Amino acid sequence: MPVRRLAGPRRRRLRRGRPGPVPAHASNTMRTLRVLHLLAVRGVRPAPDAAAVPLTHAGAVAEAVAATLALPSPYAG
């Protein structure tokens, strides 16, 4: 399943956001996406002392997540 297809519903919800308090579901989505972006860029460690293993399609995942996070945070790139 393409990364963009998975992110579609979340992108639509974040795009509808307005200034003011951030709803819990939007805050949780943004936090989860930030962690996913970090894992896509740095890789995943299967154990604390193990070497990082890169994600499959890490570049595409990182790009799609960054584009989604830029909707509520345009200053972030």
PADO-611309 format. One record per atom (N, C-alpha, C): residue number from 1; residue in one letter; atom name; y, x, z. Coordinates in Angstrom, 3 decimals, padded with zeros to 6 digits. Layout:
BEGIN
<pt drenkol="NUM" firo="A" kolke="CA" y="Y" x="X" z="Z"/>
...
REM end
This chain:
BEGIN
<pt drenkol="1" firo="M" kolke="N" y="-001.178" x="000.850" z="000.000"/>
<pt drenkol="1" firo="M" kolke="CA" y="000.000" x="000.000" z="000.000"/>
<pt drenkol="1" firo="M" kolke="C" y="001.243" x="000.897" z="000.000"/>
<pt drenkol="2" firo="P" kolke="N" y="002.180" x="000.680" z="-000.909"/>
<pt drenkol="2" firo="P" kolke="CA" y="003.373" x="001.511" z="-000.978"/>
<pt drenkol="2" firo="P" kolke="C" y="004.209" x="001.421" z="000.298"/>
<pt drenkol="3" firo="V" kolke="N" y="004.839" x="002.539" z="000.627"/>
<pt drenkol="3" firo="V" kolke="CA" y="005.659" x="002.612" z="001.844"/>
<pt drenkol="3" firo="V" kolke="C" y="006.780" x="001.583" z="001.790"/>
<pt drenkol="4" firo="R" kolke="N" y="007.432" x="001.453" z="000.662"/>
<pt drenkol="4" firo="R" kolke="CA" y="008.545" x="000.498" z="000.546"/>
<pt drenkol="4" firo="R" kolke="C" y="008.100" x="-000.924" z="000.851"/>
<pt drenkol="5" firo="R" kolke="N" y="006.898" x="-001.292" z="000.439"/>
<pt drenkol="5" firo="R" kolke="CA" y="006.406" x="-002.643" z="000.686"/>
<pt drenkol="5" firo="R" kolke="C" y="006.219" x="-002.894" z="002.176"/>
<pt drenkol="6" firo="L" kolke="N" y="005.766" x="-001.883" z="002.890"/>
<pt drenkol="6" firo="L" kolke="CA" y="005.594" x="-002.028" z="004.334"/>
<pt drenkol="6" firo="L" kolke="C" y="006.935" x="-002.174" z="005.037"/>
<pt drenkol="7" firo="A" kolke="N" y="007.939" x="-001.478" z="004.548"/>
<pt drenkol="7" firo="A" kolke="CA" y="009.245" x="-001.474" z="005.213"/>
<pt drenkol="7" firo="A" kolke="C" y="010.107" x="-002.673" z="004.832"/>
<pt drenkol="8" firo="G" kolke="N" y="009.729" x="-003.437" z="003.804"/>
<pt drenkol="8" firo="G" kolke="CA" y="010.555" x="-004.530" z="003.292"/>
<pt drenkol="8" firo="G" kolke="C" y="011.048" x="-005.521" z="004.325"/>
<pt drenkol="9" firo="P" kolke="N" y="010.168" x="-006.150" z="005.105"/>
<pt drenkol="9" firo="P" kolke="CA" y="010.643" x="-007.132" z="006.090"/>
<pt drenkol="9" firo="P" kolke="C" y="011.570" x="-006.515" z="007.133"/>
<pt drenkol="10" firo="R" kolke="N" y="011.292" x="-005.308" z="007.538"/>
<pt drenkol="10" firo="R" kolke="CA" y="012.137" x="-004.654" z="008.539"/>
<pt drenkol="10" firo="R" kolke="C" y="013.496" x="-004.331" z="007.956"/>
<pt drenkol="11" firo="R" kolke="N" y="013.494" x="-003.882" z="006.698"/>
<pt drenkol="11" firo="R" kolke="CA" y="014.762" x="-003.570" z="006.037"/>
<pt drenkol="11" firo="R" kolke="C" y="015.632" x="-004.823" z="005.937"/>
<pt drenkol="12" firo="R" kolke="N" y="015.027" x="-005.948" z="005.588"/>
<pt drenkol="12" firo="R" kolke="CA" y="015.797" x="-007.194" z="005.486"/>
<pt drenkol="12" firo="R" kolke="C" y="016.398" x="-007.573" z="006.840"/>
<pt drenkol="13" firo="R" kolke="N" y="015.644" x="-007.438" z="007.902"/>
<pt drenkol="13" firo="R" kolke="CA" y="016.164" x="-007.788" z="009.237"/>
<pt drenkol="13" firo="R" kolke="C" y="017.291" x="-006.860" z="009.654"/>
<pt drenkol="14" firo="L" kolke="N" y="017.139" x="-005.554" z="009.404"/>
<pt drenkol="14" firo="L" kolke="CA" y="018.184" x="-004.609" z="009.780"/>
<pt drenkol="14" firo="L" kolke="C" y="019.438" x="-004.808" z="008.936"/>
<pt drenkol="15" firo="R" kolke="N" y="019.266" x="-005.190" z="007.684"/>
<pt drenkol="15" firo="R" kolke="CA" y="020.404" x="-005.421" z="006.797"/>
<pt drenkol="15" firo="R" kolke="C" y="021.243" x="-006.603" z="007.272"/>
<pt drenkol="16" firo="R" kolke="N" y="020.627" x="-007.583" z="007.926"/>
<pt drenkol="16" firo="R" kolke="CA" y="021.340" x="-008.776" z="008.398"/>
<pt drenkol="16" firo="R" kolke="C" y="022.102" x="-008.539" z="009.700"/>
<pt drenkol="17" firo="G" kolke="N" y="021.961" x="-007.361" z="010.296"/>
<pt drenkol="17" firo="G" kolke="CA" y="022.594" x="-007.081" z="011.584"/>
<pt drenkol="17" firo="G" kolke="C" y="024.109" x="-007.189" z="011.537"/>
<pt drenkol="18" firo="R" kolke="N" y="024.676" x="-007.532" z="012.647"/>
<pt drenkol="18" firo="R" kolke="CA" y="026.123" x="-007.673" z="012.791"/>
<pt drenkol="18" firo="R" kolke="C" y="026.591" x="-006.808" z="013.964"/>
<pt drenkol="19" firo="P" kolke="N" y="027.889" x="-006.474" z="014.004"/>
<pt drenkol="19" firo="P" kolke="CA" y="028.409" x="-005.728" z="015.149"/>
<pt drenkol="19" firo="P" kolke="C" y="028.164" x="-006.490" z="016.453"/>
<pt drenkol="20" firo="G" kolke="N" y="027.956" x="-005.758" z="017.502"/>
<pt drenkol="20" firo="G" kolke="CA" y="027.719" x="-006.367" z="018.805"/>
<pt drenkol="20" firo="G" kolke="C" y="026.430" x="-005.850" z="019.416"/>
<pt drenkol="21" firo="P" kolke="N" y="025.973" x="-006.507" z="020.438"/>
<pt drenkol="21" firo="P" kolke="CA" y="024.739" x="-006.072" z="021.091"/>
<pt drenkol="21" firo="P" kolke="C" y="023.565" x="-006.088" z="020.114"/>
<pt drenkol="22" firo="V" kolke="N" y="022.747" x="-005.073" z="020.208"/>
<pt drenkol="22" firo="V" kolke="CA" y="021.586" x="-004.967" z="019.319"/>
<pt drenkol="22" firo="V" kolke="C" y="020.430" x="-005.760" z="019.926"/>
<pt drenkol="23" firo="P" kolke="N" y="019.844" x="-006.686" z="019.164"/>
<pt drenkol="23" firo="P" kolke="CA" y="018.697" x="-007.435" z="019.680"/>
<pt drenkol="23" firo="P" kolke="C" y="017.531" x="-006.493" z="019.991"/>
<pt drenkol="24" firo="A" kolke="N" y="016.723" x="-006.880" z="020.943"/>
<pt drenkol="24" firo="A" kolke="CA" y="015.606" x="-006.029" z="021.381"/>
<pt drenkol="24" firo="A" kolke="C" y="014.677" x="-005.683" z="020.226"/>
<pt drenkol="25" firo="H" kolke="N" y="014.366" x="-006.651" z="019.364"/>
<pt drenkol="25" firo="H" kolke="CA" y="013.437" x="-006.352" z="018.266"/>
<pt drenkol="25" firo="H" kolke="C" y="014.022" x="-005.318" z="017.303"/>
<pt drenkol="26" firo="A" kolke="N" y="015.329" x="-005.349" z="017.083"/>
<pt drenkol="26" firo="A" kolke="CA" y="015.960" x="-004.375" z="016.193"/>
<pt drenkol="26" firo="A" kolke="C" y="015.993" x="-002.991" z="016.852"/>
<pt drenkol="27" firo="S" kolke="N" y="016.312" x="-002.948" z="018.133"/>
<pt drenkol="27" firo="S" kolke="CA" y="016.317" x="-001.678" z="018.857"/>
<pt drenkol="27" firo="S" kolke="C" y="014.929" x="-001.048" z="018.872"/>
<pt drenkol="28" firo="N" kolke="N" y="013.913" x="-001.851" z="019.130"/>
<pt drenkol="28" firo="N" kolke="CA" y="012.543" x="-001.343" z="019.148"/>
<pt drenkol="28" firo="N" kolke="C" y="012.124" x="-000.840" z="017.766"/>
<pt drenkol="29" firo="T" kolke="N" y="012.511" x="-001.561" z="016.724"/>
<pt drenkol="29" firo="T" kolke="CA" y="012.189" x="-001.139" z="015.360"/>
<pt drenkol="29" firo="T" kolke="C" y="012.837" x="000.202" z="015.046"/>
<pt drenkol="30" firo="M" kolke="N" y="014.112" x="000.351" z="015.384"/>
<pt drenkol="30" firo="M" kolke="CA" y="014.822" x="001.601" z="015.105"/>
<pt drenkol="30" firo="M" kolke="C" y="014.215" x="002.771" z="015.874"/>
<pt drenkol="31" firo="R" kolke="N" y="013.863" x="002.554" z="017.122"/>
<pt drenkol="31" firo="R" kolke="CA" y="013.241" x="003.621" z="017.918"/>
<pt drenkol="31" firo="R" kolke="C" y="011.891" x="004.029" z="017.333"/>
<pt drenkol="32" firo="T" kolke="N" y="011.098" x="003.044" z="016.938"/>
<pt drenkol="32" firo="T" kolke="CA" y="009.792" x="003.334" z="016.346"/>
<pt drenkol="32" firo="T" kolke="C" y="009.952" x="004.091" z="015.036"/>
<pt drenkol="33" firo="L" kolke="N" y="010.909" x="003.678" z="014.212"/>
<pt drenkol="33" firo="L" kolke="CA" y="011.138" x="004.364" z="012.936"/>
<pt drenkol="33" firo="L" kolke="C" y="011.619" x="005.793" z="013.139"/>
<pt drenkol="34" firo="R" kolke="N" y="012.434" x="006.031" z="014.161"/>
<pt drenkol="34" firo="R" kolke="CA" y="012.878" x="007.400" z="014.439"/>
<pt drenkol="34" firo="R" kolke="C" y="011.704" x="008.298" z="014.796"/>
<pt drenkol="35" firo="V" kolke="N" y="010.788" x="007.794" z="015.592"/>
<pt drenkol="35" firo="V" kolke="CA" y="009.600" x="008.578" z="015.945"/>
<pt drenkol="35" firo="V" kolke="C" y="008.728" x="008.797" z="014.713"/>
<pt drenkol="36" firo="L" kolke="N" y="008.564" x="007.776" z="013.877"/>
<pt drenkol="36" firo="L" kolke="CA" y="007.782" x="007.929" z="012.660"/>
<pt drenkol="36" firo="L" kolke="C" y="008.405" x="008.984" z="011.743"/>
<pt drenkol="37" firo="H" kolke="N" y="009.727" x="008.994" z="011.642"/>
<pt drenkol="37" firo="H" kolke="CA" y="010.408" x="009.994" z="010.821"/>
<pt drenkol="37" firo="H" kolke="C" y="010.148" x="011.390" z="011.376"/>
<pt drenkol="38" firo="L" kolke="N" y="010.243" x="011.536" z="012.674"/>
<pt drenkol="38" firo="L" kolke="CA" y="009.974" x="012.831" z="013.303"/>
<pt drenkol="38" firo="L" kolke="C" y="008.545" x="013.299" z="013.012"/>
<pt drenkol="39" firo="L" kolke="N" y="007.585" x="012.400" z="013.125"/>
<pt drenkol="39" firo="L" kolke="CA" y="006.193" x="012.752" z="012.847"/>
<pt drenkol="39" firo="L" kolke="C" y="005.988" x="013.087" z="011.373"/>
<pt drenkol="40" firo="A" kolke="N" y="006.677" x="012.392" z="010.482"/>
<pt drenkol="40" firo="A" kolke="CA" y="006.548" x="012.683" z="009.057"/>
<pt drenkol="40" firo="A" kolke="C" y="007.110" x="014.060" z="008.729"/>
<pt drenkol="41" firo="V" kolke="N" y="008.210" x="014.420" z="009.381"/>
<pt drenkol="41" firo="V" kolke="CA" y="008.845" x="015.709" z="009.111"/>
<pt drenkol="41" firo="V" kolke="C" y="008.107" x="016.857" z="009.793"/>
<pt drenkol="42" firo="R" kolke="N" y="007.710" x="016.679" z="011.030"/>
<pt drenkol="42" firo="R" kolke="CA" y="007.115" x="017.770" z="011.814"/>
<pt drenkol="42" firo="R" kolke="C" y="005.595" x="017.792" z="011.813"/>
<pt drenkol="43" firo="G" kolke="N" y="004.949" x="016.675" z="011.473"/>
<pt drenkol="43" firo="G" kolke="CA" y="003.497" x="016.604" z="011.538"/>
<pt drenkol="43" firo="G" kolke="C" y="003.057" x="016.018" z="012.871"/>
<pt drenkol="44" firo="V" kolke="N" y="001.761" x="015.805" z="012.997"/>
<pt drenkol="44" firo="V" kolke="CA" y="001.188" x="015.202" z="014.203"/>
<pt drenkol="44" firo="V" kolke="C" y="000.246" x="016.205" z="014.852"/>
<pt drenkol="45" firo="R" kolke="N" y="000.368" x="016.370" z="016.147"/>
<pt drenkol="45" firo="R" kolke="CA" y="-000.537" x="017.254" z="016.888"/>
<pt drenkol="45" firo="R" kolke="C" y="-001.665" x="016.407" z="017.479"/>
<pt drenkol="46" firo="P" kolke="N" y="-002.914" x="016.665" z="017.060"/>
<pt drenkol="46" firo="P" kolke="CA" y="-004.032" x="015.881" z="017.590"/>
<pt drenkol="46" firo="P" kolke="C" y="-004.283" x="016.153" z="019.074"/>
<pt drenkol="47" firo="A" kolke="N" y="-003.792" x="017.271" z="019.569"/>
<pt drenkol="47" firo="A" kolke="CA" y="-003.886" x="017.635" z="020.991"/>
<pt drenkol="47" firo="A" kolke="C" y="-002.640" x="018.455" z="021.315"/>
<pt drenkol="48" firo="P" kolke="N" y="-002.204" x="018.469" z="022.566"/>
<pt drenkol="48" firo="P" kolke="CA" y="-000.975" x="019.190" z="022.912"/>
<pt drenkol="48" firo="P" kolke="C" y="-000.964" x="020.660" z="022.493"/>
<pt drenkol="49" firo="D" kolke="N" y="-002.105" x="021.319" z="022.522"/>
<pt drenkol="49" firo="D" kolke="CA" y="-002.148" x="022.738" z="022.178"/>
<pt drenkol="49" firo="D" kolke="C" y="-002.610" x="023.003" z="020.747"/>
<pt drenkol="50" firo="A" kolke="N" y="-002.801" x="021.954" z="019.954"/>
<pt drenkol="50" firo="A" kolke="CA" y="-003.264" x="022.096" z="018.566"/>
<pt drenkol="50" firo="A" kolke="C" y="-002.080" x="022.265" z="017.620"/>
<pt drenkol="51" firo="A" kolke="N" y="-002.378" x="022.815" z="016.468"/>
<pt drenkol="51" firo="A" kolke="CA" y="-001.351" x="022.950" z="015.433"/>
<pt drenkol="51" firo="A" kolke="C" y="-001.039" x="021.574" z="014.836"/>
<pt drenkol="52" firo="A" kolke="N" y="000.183" x="021.414" z="014.364"/>
<pt drenkol="52" firo="A" kolke="CA" y="000.597" x="020.147" z="013.761"/>
<pt drenkol="52" firo="A" kolke="C" y="-000.108" x="019.941" z="012.427"/>
<pt drenkol="53" firo="V" kolke="N" y="-000.553" x="018.727" z="012.194"/>
<pt drenkol="53" firo="V" kolke="CA" y="-001.213" x="018.342" z="010.942"/>
<pt drenkol="53" firo="V" kolke="C" y="-000.219" x="017.490" z="010.163"/>
<pt drenkol="54" firo="P" kolke="N" y="000.079" x="017.854" z="008.913"/>
<pt drenkol="54" firo="P" kolke="CA" y="001.050" x="017.056" z="008.150"/>
<pt drenkol="54" firo="P" kolke="C" y="000.489" x="015.683" z="007.790"/>
<pt drenkol="55" firo="L" kolke="N" y="001.383" x="014.696" z="007.737"/>
<pt drenkol="55" firo="L" kolke="CA" y="000.992" x="013.360" z="007.310"/>
<pt drenkol="55" firo="L" kolke="C" y="000.735" x="013.353" z="005.805"/>
<pt drenkol="56" firo="T" kolke="N" y="-000.172" x="012.511" z="005.370"/>
<pt drenkol="56" firo="T" kolke="CA" y="-000.351" x="012.293" z="003.949"/>
<pt drenkol="56" firo="T" kolke="C" y="000.910" x="011.599" z="003.429"/>
<pt drenkol="57" firo="H" kolke="N" y="001.451" x="012.065" z="002.337"/>
<pt drenkol="57" firo="H" kolke="CA" y="002.670" x="011.497" z="001.743"/>
<pt drenkol="57" firo="H" kolke="C" y="003.856" x="011.579" z="002.710"/>
<pt drenkol="58" firo="A" kolke="N" y="003.933" x="012.673" z="003.465"/>
<pt drenkol="58" firo="A" kolke="CA" y="004.981" x="012.832" z="004.475"/>
<pt drenkol="58" firo="A" kolke="C" y="006.376" x="012.696" z="003.873"/>
<pt drenkol="59" firo="G" kolke="N" y="006.604" x="013.278" z="002.701"/>
<pt drenkol="59" firo="G" kolke="CA" y="007.927" x="013.209" z="002.080"/>
<pt drenkol="59" firo="G" kolke="C" y="008.337" x="011.786" z="001.744"/>
<pt drenkol="60" firo="A" kolke="N" y="007.415" x="011.025" z="001.185"/>
<pt drenkol="60" firo="A" kolke="CA" y="007.714" x="009.631" z="000.832"/>
<pt drenkol="60" firo="A" kolke="C" y="007.959" x="008.794" z="002.083"/>
<pt drenkol="61" firo="V" kolke="N" y="007.157" x="009.039" z="003.117"/>
<pt drenkol="61" firo="V" kolke="CA" y="007.327" x="008.298" z="004.376"/>
<pt drenkol="61" firo="V" kolke="C" y="008.679" x="008.627" z="004.988"/>
<pt drenkol="62" firo="A" kolke="N" y="009.008" x="009.914" z="005.075"/>
<pt drenkol="62" firo="A" kolke="CA" y="010.283" x="010.329" z="005.678"/>
<pt drenkol="62" firo="A" kolke="C" y="011.464" x="009.751" z="004.903"/>
<pt drenkol="63" firo="E" kolke="N" y="011.395" x="009.763" z="003.578"/>
<pt drenkol="63" firo="E" kolke="CA" y="012.487" x="009.238" z="002.756"/>
<pt drenkol="63" firo="E" kolke="C" y="012.651" x="007.728" z="002.941"/>
<pt drenkol="64" firo="A" kolke="N" y="011.553" x="006.995" z="002.946"/>
<pt drenkol="64" firo="A" kolke="CA" y="011.622" x="005.544" z="003.120"/>
<pt drenkol="64" firo="A" kolke="C" y="012.142" x="005.174" z="004.506"/>
<pt drenkol="65" firo="V" kolke="N" y="011.698" x="005.896" z="005.515"/>
<pt drenkol="65" firo="V" kolke="CA" y="012.164" x="005.622" z="006.881"/>
<pt drenkol="65" firo="V" kolke="C" y="013.642" x="005.958" z="007.006"/>
<pt drenkol="66" firo="A" kolke="N" y="014.066" x="007.092" z="006.445"/>
<pt drenkol="66" firo="A" kolke="CA" y="015.479" x="007.473" z="006.515"/>
<pt drenkol="66" firo="A" kolke="C" y="016.356" x="006.447" z="005.807"/>
<pt drenkol="67" firo="A" kolke="N" y="015.907" x="005.954" z="004.673"/>
<pt drenkol="67" firo="A" kolke="CA" y="016.677" x="004.934" z="003.945"/>
<pt drenkol="67" firo="A" kolke="C" y="016.779" x="003.650" z="004.760"/>
<pt drenkol="68" firo="T" kolke="N" y="015.724" x="003.301" z="005.457"/>
<pt drenkol="68" firo="T" kolke="CA" y="015.737" x="002.096" z="006.294"/>
<pt drenkol="68" firo="T" kolke="C" y="016.652" x="002.286" z="007.500"/>
<pt drenkol="69" firo="L" kolke="N" y="016.598" x="003.462" z="008.125"/>
<pt drenkol="69" firo="L" kolke="CA" y="017.458" x="003.726" z="009.289"/>
<pt drenkol="69" firo="L" kolke="C" y="018.937" x="003.828" z="008.902"/>
<pt drenkol="70" firo="A" kolke="N" y="019.206" x="004.150" z="007.651"/>
<pt drenkol="70" firo="A" kolke="CA" y="020.597" x="004.252" z="007.212"/>
<pt drenkol="70" firo="A" kolke="C" y="021.269" x="002.884" z="007.127"/>
<pt drenkol="71" firo="L" kolke="N" y="020.488" x="001.804" z="007.081"/>
<pt drenkol="71" firo="L" kolke="CA" y="021.085" x="000.451" z="007.010"/>
<pt drenkol="71" firo="L" kolke="C" y="021.915" x="000.151" z="008.261"/>
<pt drenkol="72" firo="P" kolke="N" y="021.362" x="000.286" z="009.479"/>
<pt drenkol="72" firo="P" kolke="CA" y="022.185" x="000.012" z="010.663"/>
<pt drenkol="72" firo="P" kolke="C" y="023.013" x="001.221" z="011.091"/>
<pt drenkol="73" firo="S" kolke="N" y="022.724" x="002.397" z="010.538"/>
<pt drenkol="73" firo="S" kolke="CA" y="023.415" x="003.630" z="010.940"/>
<pt drenkol="73" firo="S" kolke="C" y="023.837" x="004.415" z="009.694"/>
<pt drenkol="74" firo="P" kolke="N" y="024.801" x="003.926" z="008.924"/>
<pt drenkol="74" firo="P" kolke="CA" y="025.168" x="004.597" z="007.671"/>
<pt drenkol="74" firo="P" kolke="C" y="025.682" x="006.020" z="007.877"/>
<pt drenkol="75" firo="Y" kolke="N" y="026.190" x="006.339" z="009.060"/>
<pt drenkol="75" firo="Y" kolke="CA" y="026.668" x="007.682" z="009.354"/>
<pt drenkol="75" firo="Y" kolke="C" y="025.528" x="008.693" z="009.439"/>
<pt drenkol="76" firo="A" kolke="N" y="024.290" x="008.210" z="009.567"/>
<pt drenkol="76" firo="A" kolke="CA" y="023.144" x="009.098" z="009.751"/>
<pt drenkol="76" firo="A" kolke="C" y="022.638" x="009.658" z="008.428"/>
<pt drenkol="77" firo="G" kolke="N" y="023.183" x="009.262" z="007.328"/>
<pt drenkol="77" firo="G" kolke="CA" y="022.762" x="009.827" z="006.045"/>
<pt drenkol="77" firo="G" kolke="C" y="021.991" x="008.878" z="005.302"/>
REM end
